[in-house]
């Protein structure tokens, strides 16, 4: 019997990574300590595999720097002077400040702000219940999925796709726009199984030779923001060489003849000049997918990080329609199954209390919002009070200098509910200690797979931290809305309601099952009965302003960005920050293997493995700049500048530089992080955050 088998094992779900939402087996050492974390072998998607950073989650749960007491600022903002307070005193102060702000400016001056530090539905989304009950400003959560989801919906019309486990039954797996080894390890589990068992080819398309590309049979390194050009040239070859499935096109797509005519000038030679790929690379890829019917296109969130990402996602998703690979098990295209779950969270979120007259504010534009930009405030009052849960905007949001400037305003009161003293917590007025996922009850859904998984409380938290749910309930009492619908219930009761409305049982029954598989049948997942549009057709001609999308902004916010430049058919559009004479380099801020956004940047092993904030650049570019490997290099644009250490890397195109990971601002020598350089403008048509789309200059730091 092995050691793992002797230990008491608890079952949960990873709260951090929405595509994978790995089912977990957690070693329970006693009532409040854990050992190693393992992927659940019995879960057919997780398949016993979990990333290294989550495997060592004990480093986070038992970290000596965890926040354990409520803290109230005792000096100037950001000075680091705090006094301990009781929970009652801290929450009384928050309620007092919220009421004072509302009395002066009206309810919209308060902005509850959150995101996906936990993907648990109860602990993440319950903040809306307080928002709606109090008529606080609305929250348009744009930072992660919008551009990718929007582009996908333009073609397929529904946010679902072939069972991700079908990758193991494919003859070619195309991993495009996601460094799966780093961010979605289970994708690799199934792709590599296909290679071992079927001799399948793995193709990886990205902007640098990352850890995933090193495992590929074919790796295509292109310039950032040029995926649409590659997709168009691939489809040009498919039509030109008789590899398009014309019978499928005629039955299932809206205008194949119009697409073919449009693509006649989108040759591999044309795309080579845009993407930096060779004609031979483009044609080899096109012929591979054109002659391999069971090709599975796994399209990632890299598309959501570029201003033309919606166009590029749509273009990439079109290839499977041209080849007809949707018809086959192990074929088709997949981005997310988020549309299959259909969970009713009205009670949890207090949706029926929402006042349609209350403005929404754009999550990604927190910098312009907090610095009073009129176009960001939508005609309403300034934001003068905030409750922040599950996110660290002073570190992770774009245009960091504006964000910090906003948080340092004397007239802004901020309460941050956190696990560690993050860059955002450092600028707060009140900091409340938060539980971690093993210390509370919650339920999770996996966008990159098909499971709803329970995460029951497995250990007791240290004395001090409280759940997100506790904070929302206690503030509701102090703010006079605790008698409104949805308040006064426990986490388990909310889970019972959510599961019950979907016919999935209860907290207790799911605790026995551990997870439930909601993968649609083959015909639905592969759109055999038609795609998600009213006419059942896959759309090559995108309706950029009329198409519904899961995260389309409310009508009151309108459309975003240069919508008039979005193309009728798949194409390359320079909506990106194109390099110019003053800014000759293109910067992407790609994920680091040992961090997840700003999470895990506090754990010693993750920090040690990542080393220090660095800039990957081509040795030939470095030579032109007179840089040696390891030199300090200054990087800047109109938004700001910072210093990183040069790291030579020939797995990128010349003129492209990569900064991996979101290091804490304090890890940089000037105390400012990489998001000083990223833009908070809302891309067309439905918004988002283009973190991998930045033009910059470089010079040797003095």
C-alpha positions as CSV (number, residue, x, y, z in Angstrom):
1,X,0.0,0.0,0.0
2,X,1.5,3.4,-1.0
3,X,1.7,6.4,1.4
4,X,-1.1,8.3,-0.5
5,X,-3.5,5.4,0.0
6,X,-3.0,5.5,3.8
7,X,-3.8,9.1,4.1
8,X,-7.2,10.6,4.6
9,X,-8.2,12.1,1.3
10,X,-10.7,14.9,0.7
11,X,-12.2,15.8,-2.6
12,X,-12.4,19.3,-4.0
13,X,-11.9,21.4,-7.2
14,X,-9.2,23.9,-8.1
15,X,-10.7,27.4,-7.7
16,X,-8.2,29.2,-9.9
17,X,-8.3,28.0,-13.5
18,X,-11.7,28.2,-15.1
19,X,-10.9,26.1,-18.2
20,X,-9.5,23.1,-16.2
21,X,-11.3,23.4,-12.8
22,X,-9.3,20.2,-12.0
23,X,-11.0,17.7,-9.7
24,X,-8.7,17.3,-6.7
25,X,-7.7,14.7,-4.1
26,X,-6.3,16.5,-1.1
27,X,-4.2,14.8,1.6
28,X,-5.7,15.8,5.0
29,X,-3.1,15.6,7.7
30,X,-5.5,16.8,10.5
31,X,-8.4,19.1,11.0
32,X,-6.6,22.2,9.7
33,X,-3.5,21.0,7.7
34,X,-3.1,19.5,4.3
35,X,-0.3,17.7,2.5
36,X,0.1,17.2,-1.2
37,X,-2.7,17.9,-3.7
38,X,-3.4,15.4,-6.5
39,X,-5.5,15.3,-9.6
40,X,-8.5,13.0,-9.2
41,X,-7.9,9.8,-11.2
42,X,-11.6,8.9,-11.4
43,X,-12.4,12.3,-13.1
44,X,-12.3,11.6,-16.8
45,X,-11.1,15.1,-17.7
46,X,-8.6,15.8,-14.9
47,X,-7.4,12.1,-15.3
48,X,-5.1,12.2,-12.3
49,X,-3.1,15.2,-13.5
50,X,-2.7,18.6,-11.8
51,X,-0.2,21.4,-12.3
52,X,2.8,21.6,-10.0
53,X,1.7,24.9,-8.4
54,X,-1.6,23.5,-7.2
55,X,0.1,20.2,-6.1
56,X,2.0,22.2,-3.6
57,X,-1.0,24.2,-2.4
58,X,0.0,23.6,1.2
59,X,2.6,26.3,0.6
60,X,-0.3,28.8,0.3
61,X,-2.7,27.5,2.9
62,X,0.0,27.3,5.6
63,X,2.1,30.3,4.4
64,X,3.4,32.4,7.4
65,X,2.4,35.7,5.7
66,X,-1.3,34.9,5.4
67,X,-3.5,37.7,6.6
68,X,-5.1,36.6,9.9
69,X,-6.6,39.8,11.5
70,X,-8.7,42.7,10.2
71,X,-6.5,45.7,9.7
72,X,-7.3,49.4,9.5
73,X,-5.0,51.9,7.9
74,X,-3.1,54.0,10.5
75,X,-1.0,56.3,8.3
76,X,-1.0,57.7,4.8
77,X,-2.2,55.4,2.0
78,X,0.5,53.0,1.0
79,X,2.7,53.7,3.9
80,X,2.2,50.3,5.4
81,X,1.1,51.4,8.8
82,X,-1.9,49.4,10.2
83,X,-3.7,48.8,13.4
84,X,-5.5,45.5,14.2
85,X,-9.3,45.7,14.7
86,X,-12.0,43.3,15.6
87,X,-14.2,41.9,12.8
88,X,-17.2,43.9,14.2
89,X,-15.3,47.1,14.4
90,X,-13.8,46.7,10.9
91,X,-17.2,45.9,9.3
92,X,-18.9,48.7,11.2
93,X,-16.3,51.1,9.7
94,X,-16.9,49.8,6.2
95,X,-20.7,50.2,6.5
96,X,-20.3,53.7,8.0
97,X,-18.1,54.8,5.1
98,X,-20.3,53.3,2.5
99,X,-23.4,55.0,4.0
100,X,-21.5,58.4,4.1
101,X,-20.4,58.0,0.5
102,X,-24.0,57.2,-0.6
103,X,-25.4,60.1,1.4
104,X,-23.0,62.5,-0.5
105,X,-23.2,61.2,-4.0
106,X,-26.0,58.6,-4.2
107,X,-25.8,54.8,-4.3
108,X,-23.8,54.6,-7.6
109,X,-20.7,56.0,-5.9
110,X,-20.1,52.6,-4.3
111,X,-18.6,50.0,-6.6
112,X,-18.3,46.4,-5.4
113,X,-15.4,45.1,-7.5
114,X,-14.4,41.4,-7.8
115,X,-13.2,38.7,-10.2
116,X,-12.0,35.2,-10.4
117,X,-9.5,34.7,-7.6
118,X,-11.9,32.0,-6.8
119,X,-14.1,30.5,-9.4
120,X,-16.5,29.2,-6.8
121,X,-20.0,30.4,-7.6
122,X,-21.1,31.2,-4.1
123,X,-18.0,32.9,-2.8
124,X,-17.3,34.7,-6.1
125,X,-20.8,35.9,-7.2
126,X,-22.6,36.6,-4.0
127,X,-21.2,40.1,-4.0
128,X,-23.9,40.9,-6.7
129,X,-26.6,40.3,-4.1
130,X,-25.3,43.2,-2.0
131,X,-24.8,45.3,-5.2
132,X,-28.4,44.9,-6.4
133,X,-30.0,45.3,-3.0
134,X,-28.2,48.6,-2.4
135,X,-28.3,49.9,-6.0
136,X,-24.5,50.2,-6.1
137,X,-22.8,50.6,-9.5
138,X,-23.0,47.6,-11.8
139,X,-20.0,45.6,-12.9
140,X,-19.2,44.7,-16.5
141,X,-16.7,41.9,-16.0
142,X,-14.6,42.3,-19.2
143,X,-11.1,41.4,-18.4
144,X,-10.8,37.8,-19.3
145,X,-13.1,36.2,-21.9
146,X,-14.8,38.8,-23.9
147,X,-12.8,39.0,-27.2
148,X,-12.5,35.2,-27.4
149,X,-16.1,34.5,-26.6
150,X,-17.3,37.2,-28.9
151,X,-15.3,35.9,-31.9
152,X,-16.4,32.3,-31.2
153,X,-20.1,33.3,-31.0
154,X,-19.9,35.1,-34.4
155,X,-19.3,31.8,-36.1
156,X,-20.8,29.0,-34.0
157,X,-23.6,30.9,-32.3
158,X,-23.4,28.8,-29.1
159,X,-20.6,28.5,-26.4
160,X,-20.1,24.7,-26.5
161,X,-18.2,22.2,-28.6
162,X,-16.9,18.7,-29.0
163,X,-16.2,16.9,-25.8
164,X,-12.7,17.9,-24.8
165,X,-11.9,14.3,-23.9
166,X,-12.3,13.6,-27.7
167,X,-8.8,15.1,-28.2
168,X,-7.6,11.6,-27.2
169,X,-9.5,10.2,-30.2
170,X,-8.1,12.8,-32.7
171,X,-5.6,12.3,-35.4
172,X,-4.4,15.9,-35.2
173,X,-4.7,18.3,-32.2
174,X,-4.2,22.0,-33.0
175,X,-3.5,23.9,-29.8
176,X,-3.8,27.5,-30.7
177,X,-3.6,30.6,-28.5
178,X,-3.0,28.7,-25.2
179,X,0.2,27.6,-23.5
180,X,-1.5,24.5,-22.2
181,X,1.5,23.0,-20.4
182,X,1.4,26.2,-18.2
183,X,-2.3,27.1,-18.1
184,X,-4.4,24.0,-19.0
185,X,-2.3,20.9,-18.2
186,X,-5.3,18.6,-18.9
187,X,-5.3,19.6,-22.6
188,X,-1.9,18.0,-22.9
189,X,-3.1,14.9,-21.1
190,X,-5.6,14.1,-23.8
191,X,-3.5,15.4,-26.7
192,X,-0.5,13.3,-25.8
193,X,-2.7,10.3,-25.3
194,X,-3.9,10.7,-28.9
195,X,-0.3,10.8,-30.1
196,X,0.7,7.7,-28.1
197,X,-2.3,5.6,-29.0
198,X,-3.1,6.9,-32.5
199,X,0.0,8.5,-33.8
200,X,-1.8,11.9,-33.8
201,X,0.2,15.0,-34.7
202,X,0.2,17.9,-32.2
203,X,0.4,21.4,-33.7
204,X,1.0,24.4,-31.5
205,X,0.5,28.0,-32.7
206,X,1.7,30.8,-30.4
207,X,3.8,33.9,-30.4
208,X,6.8,32.2,-28.9
209,X,8.4,28.8,-28.5
210,X,6.9,28.1,-25.1
211,X,6.7,24.9,-23.0
212,X,3.7,23.6,-25.0
213,X,5.4,24.2,-28.4
214,X,8.4,22.2,-27.2
215,X,6.1,19.1,-27.1
216,X,4.6,19.7,-30.6
217,X,5.2,17.9,-33.9
218,X,4.7,21.2,-35.7
219,X,5.2,24.6,-34.0
220,X,4.2,27.8,-35.7
221,X,5.6,31.0,-34.1
222,X,3.8,34.0,-35.5
223,X,3.8,37.7,-34.7
224,X,1.3,38.8,-32.0
225,X,-2.1,39.7,-33.4
226,X,-1.7,38.0,-36.8
227,X,-3.7,34.8,-36.2
228,X,-6.4,35.9,-38.6
229,X,-4.0,36.2,-41.4
230,X,-2.7,32.7,-40.8
231,X,-6.3,31.3,-40.7
232,X,-7.2,33.0,-43.9
233,X,-4.2,31.7,-45.8
234,X,-4.9,28.2,-44.5
235,X,-8.4,28.4,-45.8
236,X,-7.1,29.8,-49.1
237,X,-5.0,26.7,-49.5
238,X,-7.9,24.4,-48.6
239,X,-10.1,25.9,-51.3
240,X,-7.2,26.1,-53.8
241,X,-6.1,22.5,-53.4
242,X,-9.5,20.8,-53.2
243,X,-9.3,20.1,-49.5
244,X,-12.5,22.0,-48.6
245,X,-15.5,19.8,-47.8
246,X,-17.9,21.4,-50.2
247,X,-20.9,19.2,-49.3
248,X,-20.5,20.2,-45.6
249,X,-20.0,23.8,-46.5
250,X,-23.2,23.8,-48.6
251,X,-25.3,22.2,-45.9
252,X,-23.9,23.9,-42.7
253,X,-22.5,27.3,-43.6
254,X,-23.9,30.7,-44.6
255,X,-21.8,31.8,-47.6
256,X,-19.1,29.4,-48.7
257,X,-18.9,31.0,-52.2
258,X,-18.5,34.5,-50.7
259,X,-15.8,33.2,-48.4
260,X,-13.9,31.5,-51.2
261,X,-14.0,34.6,-53.3
262,X,-12.9,36.8,-50.4
263,X,-9.9,34.5,-49.7
264,X,-8.5,34.4,-53.3
265,X,-6.2,37.3,-52.4
266,X,-5.4,35.9,-48.9
267,X,-2.5,33.8,-50.1
268,X,0.2,32.2,-48.1
269,X,2.6,34.8,-49.5
270,X,0.3,37.6,-48.3
271,X,0.1,35.9,-44.8
272,X,3.8,35.3,-44.6
273,X,4.5,39.0,-44.8
274,X,2.1,39.7,-41.9
275,X,2.7,36.7,-39.6
276,X,6.4,36.2,-40.0
277,X,5.8,32.5,-40.9
278,X,7.2,31.1,-44.2
279,X,5.0,30.1,-47.1
280,X,6.2,26.5,-46.6
281,X,5.1,26.5,-42.9
282,X,1.6,27.9,-43.8
283,X,1.1,25.4,-46.6
284,X,2.3,22.4,-44.6
285,X,-0.1,23.3,-41.8
286,X,-3.0,23.8,-44.2
287,X,-2.3,20.4,-45.9
288,X,-2.1,18.6,-42.6
289,X,-5.5,19.8,-41.3
290,X,-7.0,19.5,-44.8
291,X,-6.0,15.8,-45.2
292,X,-6.7,14.9,-41.5
293,X,-10.4,14.8,-41.1
294,X,-10.3,14.1,-37.4
295,X,-8.5,17.4,-36.5
296,X,-9.4,19.0,-33.2
297,X,-8.8,22.7,-32.9
298,X,-8.4,23.7,-29.2
299,X,-8.6,27.5,-29.3
300,X,-7.5,29.3,-26.1
301,X,-7.7,32.6,-24.3
302,X,-4.7,34.1,-26.1
303,X,-7.3,35.4,-28.6
304,X,-8.8,37.4,-25.7
305,X,-5.6,39.4,-25.1
306,X,-5.3,41.3,-28.4
307,X,-7.4,44.1,-29.8
308,X,-8.3,42.2,-32.9
309,X,-8.8,39.0,-30.9
310,X,-12.5,38.6,-31.7
311,X,-11.7,38.8,-35.5
312,X,-8.9,36.3,-35.0
313,X,-10.9,33.8,-33.0
314,X,-13.7,33.9,-35.6
315,X,-11.2,33.3,-38.4
316,X,-9.5,30.4,-36.6
317,X,-12.8,28.8,-35.8
318,X,-13.8,29.0,-39.5
319,X,-11.2,26.4,-40.5
320,X,-13.0,23.5,-39.0
321,X,-16.1,24.5,-41.0
322,X,-14.1,24.6,-44.3
323,X,-12.6,21.1,-43.7
324,X,-15.9,19.7,-42.3
325,X,-14.0,18.2,-39.3
326,X,-17.0,18.9,-37.1
327,X,-18.6,15.8,-38.5
328,X,-16.1,13.4,-36.9
329,X,-15.5,12.2,-33.3
330,X,-12.1,13.7,-32.4
331,X,-12.8,16.6,-34.8
332,X,-14.2,20.1,-34.9
333,X,-13.2,23.2,-32.9
334,X,-13.5,23.9,-29.2
335,X,-13.1,27.0,-27.1
336,X,-15.3,26.7,-24.0
337,X,-18.3,24.7,-22.7
338,X,-19.4,27.6,-20.6
339,X,-22.8,27.6,-22.4
340,X,-23.8,24.1,-21.4
341,X,-24.2,24.5,-17.6
342,X,-27.3,26.9,-17.5
343,X,-27.2,27.3,-13.8
344,X,-29.8,29.7,-12.3
345,X,-28.0,32.0,-9.8
346,X,-30.9,34.5,-9.4
347,X,-31.2,33.9,-5.6
348,X,-27.4,34.0,-5.0
349,X,-26.9,37.2,-7.0
350,X,-30.2,38.9,-6.1
351,X,-30.9,39.4,-9.8
352,X,-34.5,40.4,-9.3
353,X,-33.4,43.3,-7.2
354,X,-31.3,44.8,-10.0
355,X,-32.5,48.3,-11.1
356,X,-32.0,48.7,-14.9
357,X,-31.4,52.4,-14.4
358,X,-28.2,51.9,-12.4
359,X,-25.1,52.4,-14.5
360,X,-22.5,49.7,-15.2
361,X,-18.8,50.4,-15.0
362,X,-16.1,48.5,-17.0
363,X,-14.0,46.2,-14.8
364,X,-11.0,46.5,-17.2
365,X,-11.1,50.3,-17.1
366,X,-10.7,50.7,-13.4
367,X,-7.8,53.1,-14.0
368,X,-9.9,55.6,-16.0
369,X,-12.9,55.0,-13.7
370,X,-11.0,55.9,-10.5
371,X,-9.3,58.9,-12.1
372,X,-12.6,60.3,-13.2
373,X,-12.5,59.9,-17.0
374,X,-16.0,61.1,-18.2
375,X,-16.3,58.3,-20.8
376,X,-15.6,55.7,-18.1
377,X,-18.2,57.0,-15.5
378,X,-21.2,57.0,-17.9
379,X,-22.6,60.2,-16.6
380,X,-22.7,59.1,-13.0
381,X,-20.9,60.2,-9.8
382,X,-17.2,59.5,-9.0
383,X,-16.5,56.2,-7.3
384,X,-15.7,57.0,-3.7
385,X,-16.1,53.7,-2.0
386,X,-15.2,50.1,-3.0
387,X,-15.4,46.6,-1.7
388,X,-12.8,44.3,-3.4
389,X,-12.9,40.5,-3.3
390,X,-11.0,37.9,-5.3
391,X,-8.8,40.3,-7.4
392,X,-5.7,42.5,-7.2
393,X,-6.3,45.3,-9.7
394,X,-3.3,47.5,-8.6
395,X,-1.2,44.6,-9.9
396,X,-3.2,42.9,-12.6
397,X,-5.3,45.7,-14.3
398,X,-4.1,47.6,-17.3
399,X,-2.7,51.1,-17.2
400,X,-1.3,50.6,-13.7
401,X,-0.2,54.1,-13.1
402,X,-3.8,55.3,-13.5
403,X,-5.0,52.5,-11.2
404,X,-2.5,53.4,-8.5
405,X,-3.3,57.1,-8.9
406,X,-7.0,56.3,-8.4
407,X,-6.4,54.2,-5.3
408,X,-4.3,56.9,-3.7
409,X,-7.1,59.4,-3.8
410,X,-7.9,60.7,-0.4
411,X,-11.6,60.7,-1.1
412,X,-11.7,57.0,-2.0
413,X,-12.5,54.5,0.7
414,X,-11.4,51.0,-0.1
415,X,-12.1,47.7,1.8
416,X,-10.1,44.8,0.4
417,X,-10.9,41.2,1.5
418,X,-7.8,39.2,0.8
419,X,-5.6,36.2,1.7
420,X,-2.2,38.1,1.5
421,X,-1.1,41.7,1.6
422,X,-1.3,42.2,-2.2
423,X,-0.4,45.4,-4.0
424,X,-4.1,46.3,-3.8
425,X,-4.4,45.6,-0.1
426,X,-1.4,47.8,0.5
427,X,-3.4,50.8,-0.8
428,X,-6.6,50.0,1.1
429,X,-8.2,51.6,4.1
430,X,-9.5,48.4,5.6
431,X,-8.1,44.9,4.9
432,X,-10.1,41.8,5.9
433,X,-8.5,38.3,6.1
434,X,-10.1,35.8,3.7
435,X,-10.4,32.0,3.8
436,X,-9.0,29.7,1.1
437,X,-10.9,27.3,-1.0
438,X,-10.4,24.3,1.3
439,X,-11.8,26.2,4.2
440,X,-15.3,26.9,2.9
441,X,-18.1,25.3,0.9
442,X,-18.5,26.1,-2.8
443,X,-19.4,24.6,-6.2
444,X,-17.5,25.0,-9.5
445,X,-18.0,24.6,-13.2
446,X,-15.3,23.9,-15.7
447,X,-15.5,25.9,-18.9
448,X,-12.8,23.9,-20.6
449,X,-14.5,20.6,-19.8
450,X,-18.0,19.5,-18.8
451,X,-18.1,19.0,-15.1
452,X,-19.8,20.7,-12.2
453,X,-17.6,19.8,-9.2
454,X,-18.3,20.3,-5.5
455,X,-15.6,21.9,-3.3
456,X,-16.8,21.2,0.3
457,X,-15.0,22.6,3.3
458,X,-12.2,20.1,4.2
459,X,-10.2,21.9,6.9
460,X,-10.8,24.7,9.4
461,X,-9.2,28.0,8.6
462,X,-6.8,29.7,11.0
463,X,-8.4,31.8,13.6
464,X,-9.3,35.1,11.9
465,X,-10.0,34.6,8.2
466,X,-13.7,34.7,7.2
467,X,-15.4,33.7,3.9
468,X,-16.6,36.1,1.2
469,X,-20.1,34.9,2.0
470,X,-19.7,36.0,5.6
471,X,-18.6,39.5,4.6
472,X,-21.5,40.0,2.2
473,X,-24.0,38.8,4.8
474,X,-22.6,40.9,7.6
475,X,-22.4,44.1,5.5
476,X,-26.0,43.5,4.4
477,X,-27.0,43.5,8.1
478,X,-25.2,46.8,8.7
479,X,-26.5,48.4,5.5
480,X,-30.1,47.6,6.2
481,X,-30.8,45.0,3.5
482,X,-30.4,41.7,5.3
483,X,-34.2,41.1,5.0
484,X,-34.0,41.2,1.2
485,X,-34.4,38.0,-0.9
486,X,-31.3,35.7,-0.9
487,X,-29.8,37.0,2.4
488,X,-29.8,34.8,5.5
489,X,-28.9,31.6,3.7
490,X,-25.8,29.5,4.2
491,X,-23.4,28.5,1.5
492,X,-24.8,25.0,1.4
493,X,-28.4,26.3,1.1
494,X,-27.3,28.5,-1.9
495,X,-25.7,25.4,-3.5
496,X,-28.9,23.4,-2.9
497,X,-30.9,26.1,-4.7
498,X,-28.5,26.3,-7.7
499,X,-28.3,22.5,-8.1
500,X,-32.0,21.9,-7.4
501,X,-33.1,24.4,-10.1
502,X,-31.0,22.5,-12.6
503,X,-32.2,19.1,-11.4
504,X,-28.8,18.1,-10.2
505,X,-29.7,17.2,-6.6
506,X,-28.2,18.9,-3.6
507,X,-25.0,19.7,-1.7
508,X,-25.2,16.4,0.0
509,X,-25.9,14.3,-3.1
510,X,-23.1,16.1,-5.0
511,X,-20.8,15.5,-2.1
512,X,-21.4,11.7,-2.7
513,X,-21.0,12.0,-6.4
514,X,-18.1,14.5,-6.3
515,X,-18.9,15.9,-9.7
516,X,-21.5,15.7,-12.4
517,X,-20.8,15.3,-16.2
518,X,-23.0,17.6,-18.4
519,X,-21.3,17.1,-21.7
520,X,-24.0,17.4,-24.5
521,X,-24.5,14.4,-26.8
522,X,-22.4,14.1,-30.0
523,X,-25.0,15.6,-32.3
524,X,-25.4,18.7,-30.1
525,X,-21.7,19.1,-29.3
526,X,-20.7,18.8,-32.9
527,X,-23.6,20.9,-34.2
528,X,-24.9,18.0,-36.4
529,X,-28.4,19.4,-36.1
530,X,-27.2,22.9,-36.9
531,X,-25.2,25.7,-35.3
532,X,-26.5,28.1,-32.7
533,X,-27.9,30.7,-35.0
534,X,-31.6,30.9,-35.9
535,X,-30.9,29.4,-39.4
536,X,-28.6,26.7,-38.0
537,X,-25.7,27.8,-40.2
538,X,-22.1,28.5,-39.2
539,X,-21.5,32.1,-40.1
540,X,-18.5,33.2,-42.1
541,X,-20.1,36.6,-42.4
542,X,-20.0,37.9,-38.9
543,X,-22.7,40.2,-37.5
544,X,-20.3,42.2,-35.3
545,X,-23.0,44.5,-33.8
546,X,-26.1,42.4,-33.8
547,X,-24.9,39.0,-32.5
548,X,-25.6,38.0,-28.9
549,X,-22.7,36.9,-26.8
550,X,-22.5,35.5,-23.3
551,X,-20.7,38.7,-22.0
552,X,-22.0,41.4,-24.3
553,X,-22.1,44.8,-22.5
554,X,-25.5,46.1,-21.4
555,X,-27.2,48.4,-23.9
556,X,-26.6,51.4,-21.7
557,X,-22.8,51.0,-22.4
558,X,-23.2,50.7,-26.1
559,X,-20.5,49.2,-28.4
560,X,-16.8,49.6,-27.9
561,X,-13.9,50.5,-30.1
562,X,-13.7,51.0,-33.9
563,X,-16.6,48.7,-34.8
564,X,-16.6,50.1,-38.3
565,X,-13.3,48.5,-39.0
566,X,-14.4,44.9,-38.2
567,X,-14.4,42.9,-41.4
568,X,-17.4,41.1,-43.1
569,X,-15.4,37.9,-43.7
570,X,-12.4,36.5,-41.8
571,X,-9.4,38.7,-42.3
572,X,-6.4,40.3,-40.7
573,X,-7.2,43.8,-39.3
574,X,-4.6,46.1,-37.8
575,X,-6.7,47.0,-34.8
576,X,-3.6,46.1,-32.8
577,X,-0.9,48.4,-31.6
578,X,1.3,48.2,-34.7
579,X,5.0,48.7,-34.1
580,X,6.3,52.0,-35.3
581,X,9.5,54.0,-35.5
582,X,9.1,55.3,-32.0
583,X,8.0,51.9,-30.6
584,X,9.7,49.3,-32.8
585,X,8.9,46.3,-30.5
586,X,5.7,44.4,-29.7
587,X,5.3,43.2,-26.1
588,X,3.2,40.4,-24.8
589,X,2.7,39.6,-21.1
590,X,2.3,35.9,-21.3
591,X,1.5,33.6,-18.3
592,X,4.3,32.2,-16.2
593,X,4.4,28.5,-15.4
594,X,4.6,29.0,-11.7
595,X,2.1,31.9,-11.2
596,X,-1.5,32.3,-12.1
597,X,-2.0,36.0,-12.6
598,X,-0.9,37.4,-9.2
599,X,-1.7,34.1,-7.3
600,X,1.3,31.9,-6.3
601,X,3.7,34.9,-6.6
602,X,3.9,34.7,-2.8
603,X,4.9,31.1,-2.5
604,X,8.7,30.4,-2.1
605,X,9.0,27.5,-4.6
606,X,7.1,29.4,-7.3
607,X,9.2,32.5,-6.8
608,X,12.4,30.5,-6.9
609,X,11.5,28.7,-10.1
610,X,10.6,31.9,-11.9
611,X,13.7,33.7,-10.8
612,X,13.1,37.4,-11.4
613,X,11.1,39.7,-13.7
614,X,12.8,39.3,-17.2
615,X,12.3,40.3,-20.8
616,X,12.7,37.6,-23.4
617,X,14.2,39.1,-26.5
618,X,15.8,37.8,-29.7
619,X,19.7,37.7,-29.5
620,X,19.9,39.7,-32.8
621,X,17.6,42.4,-31.4
622,X,19.8,42.5,-28.3
623,X,23.0,42.8,-30.4
624,X,21.5,45.8,-32.2
625,X,20.7,47.4,-28.9
626,X,24.2,46.6,-27.4
627,X,22.7,44.4,-24.7
628,X,24.3,41.5,-23.0
629,X,22.3,38.6,-21.6
630,X,21.2,39.6,-18.1
631,X,21.6,43.4,-18.7
632,X,19.0,45.7,-17.2
633,X,16.8,46.9,-20.0
634,X,14.3,49.8,-19.9
635,X,11.0,49.2,-21.6
636,X,8.4,51.9,-22.2
637,X,5.6,53.5,-24.2
638,X,3.3,56.5,-23.7
639,X,1.8,54.8,-20.6
640,X,5.0,54.5,-18.6
641,X,8.3,52.6,-18.4
642,X,10.0,50.0,-16.2
643,X,13.2,48.1,-15.9
644,X,13.5,44.3,-16.5
645,X,16.5,42.0,-17.0
646,X,17.2,40.9,-20.6
647,X,17.0,37.2,-21.2
648,X,18.2,36.0,-24.7
649,X,15.7,33.7,-26.4
650,X,15.7,32.8,-30.1
651,X,12.2,31.2,-30.0
652,X,10.4,34.4,-31.0
653,X,10.3,36.6,-34.1
654,X,12.6,39.6,-34.2
655,X,10.8,42.7,-33.0
656,X,8.8,40.7,-30.4
657,X,9.5,40.7,-26.7
658,X,7.9,38.6,-23.9
659,X,7.5,39.3,-20.2
660,X,6.2,36.2,-18.5
661,X,4.0,36.3,-15.5
662,X,2.5,39.0,-13.3
663,X,5.2,39.6,-10.7
664,X,4.2,41.8,-7.7
665,X,4.9,45.4,-8.3
666,X,7.4,45.3,-5.5
667,X,9.5,42.7,-7.3
668,X,10.4,45.3,-9.9
669,X,13.2,47.8,-9.0
670,X,11.0,50.9,-9.4
671,X,8.0,49.3,-7.6
672,X,5.9,49.3,-10.7
673,X,4.8,46.1,-12.5
674,X,4.4,45.1,-16.1
675,X,0.9,46.5,-16.4
676,X,2.3,50.0,-16.5
677,X,2.7,49.2,-20.2
678,X,-0.7,47.7,-21.0
679,X,-3.7,49.7,-22.3
680,X,-7.2,50.0,-20.8
681,X,-9.0,51.0,-24.0
682,X,-12.0,48.8,-24.6
683,X,-11.5,46.8,-27.9
684,X,-14.2,46.3,-30.5
685,X,-17.0,45.3,-30.4
686,X,-17.8,44.2,-26.8
687,X,-14.8,45.2,-24.8
688,X,-12.0,43.2,-23.1
689,X,-8.4,43.8,-22.1
690,X,-5.6,43.5,-24.6
691,X,-2.7,42.5,-22.4
692,X,-0.6,40.9,-25.2
693,X,-1.0,43.9,-27.6
694,X,1.5,46.6,-26.7
695,X,4.0,48.6,-28.8
696,X,7.1,49.5,-26.8
697,X,10.6,50.9,-27.1
698,X,13.7,49.3,-25.5
699,X,17.0,50.7,-24.4
700,X,19.8,49.7,-22.1
701,X,19.0,51.0,-18.6
702,X,21.4,53.6,-17.3
